[in-house]
Amino acid sequence: QVQLVESGGGLVQAGGSLRLSCAASGRTFSSDAMGWFRQAPGKEREFAAVINWAGDSTYYADSVKDRFTISRDNAKNMVYLQMNSLKPEDTDVYYCAASHHPYLSGWRYLSPAQLDYWGQGTQVTVSS
């Protein structure tokens, strides 16, 4: 069974940092681009960051660039999201996803149904 499982969420004060992890199982994801989306209560799920299969190209939403860093370790089948300088508006459920979609900047336009695999999400709460 193919599965993505997020971890690392929690409660942090504004200006603090968290590192999210996404563990993939069931098959290797070395040929997939992988990314992170987030969703606040009452809002649509929105794109945050994506990384290509080789880990040498990334793309970020304007709302998180220069604060968040996405990385991957294909040997461990893991994807990470380092989040620094967190703001209260970063309070969301964070989901990892995988897809063969080859155009990284195009991920910002994708609907959730267009991604191939999703995790269950991890809650991030930033207090002021």
PAVEXSE-445748 format. One record per residue: x negated, y negated, z negated of N, C-alpha, C, CB in turn; residue in three letters. Coordinates in steps of 0.2 Angstrom, whole numbers, padded with zeros to 4 digits, always signed. Each point is the difference from the previous one (the first is absolute). Glycine has a CB too. Example, Ala and Ser with C-alpha at 12.3 -4.5 7.8 and 13.67 -1.06 7.14 Angstrom:
% PAVEXSE-445748
-0066+0028-0039+0004-0006+0000-0004-0006+0000+0009+0006-0006ALA;-0007-0011+0010-0004-0006-0001+0004-0005-0003-0006+0003+0010SER;
This chain:
% PAVEXSE-445748
-0004+0006+0000+0004-0006+0000-0004-0006+0000+0009+0006-0006GLN;-0008-0011+0010-0004-0006+0001+0003-0005-0006-0002+0002+0013VAL;-0003-0005-0017+0002-0004-0005-0005-0005-0001+0006+0009-0005GLN;-0003-0015+0003-0004-0006-0002+0002-0002-0007-0002-0004+0012LEU;-0003+0003-0017+0002-0001-0007-0004-0006-0002+0003+0012-0002VAL;+0000-0018+0000-0003-0006-0002-0001+0001-0008+0005-0007+0010GLU;-0010+0003-0012-0001-0001-0007-0004-0006-0001+0000+0013-0002SER;-0001-0015-0005-0004-0006-0001+0004-0006-0002-0008+0005+0007GLY;+0015-0005-0006+0004-0006-0002+0001-0001-0007+0006+0002+0010GLY;-0004-0007-0012+0001-0002-0007+0001-0007-0001-0007+0009-0003GLY;+0006-0011-0003+0002-0007-0002-0007-0004-0001+0011+0003-0006LEU;-0011-0009+0009-0007-0004+0000+0002-0007-0001-0006+0009+0007VAL;+0002-0013-0010+0001-0007+0000-0002-0004+0006-0002+0001-0012GLN;+0005-0006+0014-0002-0004+0006-0007-0002+0000+0011-0005+0000ALA;-0014+0006+0005-0007-0001+0001-0004+0007-0001+0001-0012-0004GLY;+0002+0017+0002-0003+0006-0001-0001+0004+0006+0004+0000-0012GLY;-0006+0007+0011-0001+0004+0006+0002+0007-0002-0010-0006+0003SER;+0012+0010+0002+0002+0007+0000-0003+0003+0006+0011-0003-0006LEU;-0012+0010+0006-0002+0004+0006+0005+0005+0000-0012-0003-0001ARG;+0016+0003+0007+0004+0005+0002-0003+0006+0004+0009-0008+0000LEU;-0007+0014-0001-0002+0006+0003+0005+0003+0004-0009+0001-0008SER;+0008+0002+0014+0005+0004+0003-0004+0007+0002+0007-0010+0004CYS;-0004+0015-0007-0003+0007+0002+0004+0004+0005-0004+0000-0012ALA;+0001+0002+0017+0004+0003+0005-0001+0008+0000-0001-0010+0007ALA;+0006+0014-0006-0001+0007+0000+0004+0003+0005-0002+0000-0012SER;+0001+0006+0014+0004+0004+0005-0003+0000+0007+0010-0003-0006GLY;-0014-0002+0007-0004+0000+0006-0005-0006-0001+0009+0005+0008ARG;-0014-0005-0004-0005-0005+0000+0003-0006+0004-0010+0008-0001THR;+0008-0014-0001+0003-0006+0003-0006-0004+0003+0009-0001-0008PHE;-0014+0004+0010-0006-0004+0003+0001-0003+0007-0007+0008-0007SER;+0012-0005+0010+0002-0003+0007+0005-0005+0000-0003+0011+0004SER;+0006-0013-0010+0005-0005-0001-0002-0006-0003+0008+0009-0002ASP;-0005-0014+0004+0000-0007-0004+0004+0001-0006-0002-0007+0011ALA;+0000+0004-0016+0003+0000-0007+0001-0007-0002-0004+0012-0003MET;+0009-0013-0001+0001-0007-0002+0005+0000-0006-0002-0004+0011GLY;+0003-0002-0014+0004-0001-0006+0005-0005+0002-0009+0002-0007TRP;+0015-0001+0004+0006-0004+0001+0002-0002-0007+0004+0005+0011PHE;+0001-0010-0012+0002-0001-0007+0007-0003+0001-0011-0002-0004ARG;+0015+0003-0002+0007-0001+0000+0002-0003-0006+0002+0009+0008GLN;+0001-0015-0008+0003-0003-0006+0007+0001-0001-0009-0009+0001ALA;+0012+0009-0007+0007+0001+0000+0004-0005+0004-0002+0004-0012PRO;+0007-0001+0016+0004-0004+0004-0003-0002+0006+0006-0003-0010GLY;-0012+0005+0012-0003-0002+0006-0002+0006+0004-0004-0010-0006LYS;+0002+0008+0013-0002+0005+0004-0007+0003-0001+0007-0005+0008GLU;-0009+0011-0007-0007+0002+0000-0004-0004+0005+0004+0012-0004ARG;-0010-0014+0001-0004-0004+0005-0007+0002+0000+0007-0010-0003GLU;-0010+0009+0009-0007+0002+0001-0005-0004-0005+0003+0003+0012PHE;-0008+0001-0014-0005-0003-0004-0007+0000+0003+0007+0002-0010ALA;-0009+0005+0012-0007+0001+0002+0000+0006+0004-0005-0006-0009ALA;+0000+0007+0014-0001+0006+0004-0007+0001+0001+0012-0001+0005VAL;-0014+0007-0004-0007+0002+0002+0000+0005+0005-0004-0003-0012ILE;-0001+0003+0017+0000+0005+0005-0003+0006-0002-0001-0009+0008ASN;+0001+0014-0004-0002+0007-0002-0007+0001-0002+0008+0004+0008TRP;-0012-0009-0005-0007+0001-0001-0002-0005-0007-0002+0002+0012ALA;+0006-0006-0014-0001-0004-0006-0004-0006+0002+0001+0010-0007GLY;-0002-0012+0013-0004-0006+0002+0004-0005+0003-0009+0008+0002ASP;+0015-0008-0002+0005-0006+0002+0006+0000-0004-0004+0001+0011SER;+0005-0007-0014+0006-0001-0004+0004-0006+0002-0006+0004-0009THR;+0012-0005+0007+0004-0005+0001+0005-0002-0006+0000+0003+0013TYR;+0001-0009-0015+0004-0002-0006+0005-0005+0002-0010+0003-0007TYR;+0015-0002+0003+0005-0005+0000-0002-0007-0003+0009+0009-0001ALA;-0007-0014+0004-0002-0007-0003+0000-0001-0007+0003-0005+0011ASP;+0002+0008-0014+0002+0000-0007-0005+0003-0005+0012-0001+0003SER;-0016+0006+0000-0005+0003-0004-0007+0000+0002+0009+0008-0002VAL;-0010-0011+0008-0007+0000+0003-0005-0004-0005+0005+0001+0012LYS;-0011+0000-0013-0005-0003-0004+0001+0002-0007+0000-0009+0008ASP;+0005+0013-0010+0002+0002-0007+0000+0008+0000+0006-0011-0002ARG;-0004+0014+0007+0001+0007+0000-0005+0003+0005+0012-0001-0003PHE;-0015+0007+0001-0004+0004+0004+0002+0007+0001-0009-0008-0003THR;+0010+0010+0009+0002+0007+0001-0006+0004+0002+0011-0003+0004ILE;-0012+0009-0006-0005+0005+0002+0002+0007+0000-0008-0008-0005SER;+0004+0012+0008+0002+0007+0000-0006+0005+0000+0010-0003+0007ARG;-0009+0009-0009-0005+0005-0001+0003+0006+0003-0005-0005-0010ASP;+0003+0006+0017+0003+0006+0003-0002+0007-0003+0000-0008+0010ASN;-0006+0008-0012-0002+0006-0003+0004+0002-0006-0012-0002+0003ALA;+0015-0003-0007+0004+0002-0005+0008-0001+0001-0009-0004-0007LYS;+0010+0002+0014+0007-0001+0002+0003-0005-0005+0001+0012+0005ASN;-0004-0018-0006+0002-0005-0005+0000-0007+0004-0004+0007-0010MET;+0009-0011+0008+0000-0007+0002+0001-0004-0006+0005+0003+0011VAL;-0008-0009-0011+0000-0004-0006+0002-0007+0002-0009+0007-0005TYR;+0012-0011+0000+0001-0007+0000-0002-0003-0006+0010+0002+0007LEU;-0016-0006-0006-0003-0004-0006+0004-0007+0001-0011+0006+0000GLN;+0014-0008-0006+0004-0006+0000-0003-0004-0005+0011+0006+0003MET;-0013-0012-0001-0003-0005-0005+0004-0006+0000-0011+0004+0002ASN;+0010-0009-0007+0003-0006+0000+0008+0001+0000-0010-0006+0005SER;+0013+0011-0008+0007+0001+0000+0004-0005-0002-0003+0012-0002LEU;+0009-0013+0005+0005-0005-0001+0006+0003-0002-0006-0008+0008LYS;+0011+0004-0011+0006+0003-0002+0004+0002+0006+0000-0007-0010PRO;-0001+0004+0016+0004+0002+0006-0003+0006+0003+0002-0012+0002GLU;-0007+0015-0005-0003+0006+0002+0004+0006-0003-0011-0005+0002ASP;+0016+0004-0007+0003+0005-0003+0005+0003+0005+0000-0007-0011THR;-0002+0014+0012+0004+0004+0005-0001+0007-0001-0001-0009+0008ASP;+0005+0013-0005-0002+0007+0001-0005+0001+0006+0011+0004-0006VAL;-0016-0001+0005-0005+0000+0005+0000+0008+0003-0007-0009-0005TYR;+0007+0009+0012+0001+0006+0003-0006+0001+0005+0013+0000-0001TYR;-0016+0006+0001-0005+0002+0006+0004+0003+0005-0010+0001-0008CYS;+0007-0002+0014+0003+0003+0006-0005+0002+0005+0010-0007-0001ALA;-0009+0012+0006-0004+0002+0005+0003+0000+0007-0006+0007-0009ALA;+0002-0008+0014+0003+0000+0007-0005+0000+0005+0010-0006-0004SER;-0008+0009+0010-0005+0000+0005+0000-0007+0004+0001+0013+0001HIS;+0004-0017-0003+0000-0007+0004-0007-0003+0000+0012-0001-0004HIS;-0014+0000+0010-0007-0002+0001-0002-0007-0001+0000+0009+0008PRO;+0005-0014-0008-0001-0007+0000+0001-0003-0007+0004+0000+0012TYR;-0009-0001-0015+0000-0002-0007+0004-0006-0002-0011+0005-0001LEU;+0010-0010+0005+0004-0006-0001+0008+0001+0001-0011-0007+0003SER;+0012+0012+0001+0007+0001+0002+0004+0003-0006-0003+0002+0012GLY;-0001+0001-0017+0004+0003-0006+0004-0005-0004-0009+0007-0001TRP;+0008-0013+0002+0004-0005-0004+0007-0001+0003-0010-0006-0002ARG;+0011+0009+0008+0007+0000+0004+0003+0006-0001-0004-0008+0008TYR;+0001+0013-0011+0003+0007+0000+0006+0000-0006-0011+0005+0005LEU;+0016-0001-0003+0005+0001-0005-0002+0007-0004+0009-0006+0007SER;-0007+0007-0013-0002+0006-0003+0001+0006+0003+0003-0006-0010PRO;+0003+0007+0014+0001+0006+0004-0005+0001+0006+0012-0002-0003ALA;-0016-0003+0004-0005+0001+0006-0007+0003-0003+0006-0010+0006GLN;-0006+0010-0012-0006+0003-0003+0001+0007-0001-0003-0010-0006LEU;-0003+0014+0007+0001+0008+0000+0001+0003-0007-0007+0000+0010ASP;+0003-0003-0015+0000+0003-0007+0001-0006-0005-0007+0010+0004TYR;+0010-0008-0010+0001-0005-0005-0001+0003-0007+0008-0006+0007TRP;-0011+0003-0011-0001+0002-0007+0007-0002-0004-0013-0001+0000GLY;+0013+0002-0007+0006-0001-0004-0001-0007-0003+0001+0012-0002GLN;-0007-0015+0002-0001-0007-0003-0002+0000-0007+0009-0004+0008GLY;-0013-0002-0009-0002-0001-0007+0001-0007-0002-0009+0009+0001THR;+0012-0010-0007+0002-0007-0002-0006-0004-0002+0011+0005-0004GLN;-0011-0011+0006-0005-0005-0002+0004-0006-0003-0009+0004+0009VAL;+0007-0006-0015+0004-0006-0003-0006-0005-0002+0010+0008-0004THR;-0009-0014+0006-0005-0005-0002+0004-0005-0004-0007+0002+0011VAL;+0005-0003-0017+0003-0005-0005-0004-0006+0001+0004+0009-0008SER;+0000-0015+0006-0003-0006+0000-0001-0003-0007+0006-0002+0010SER;
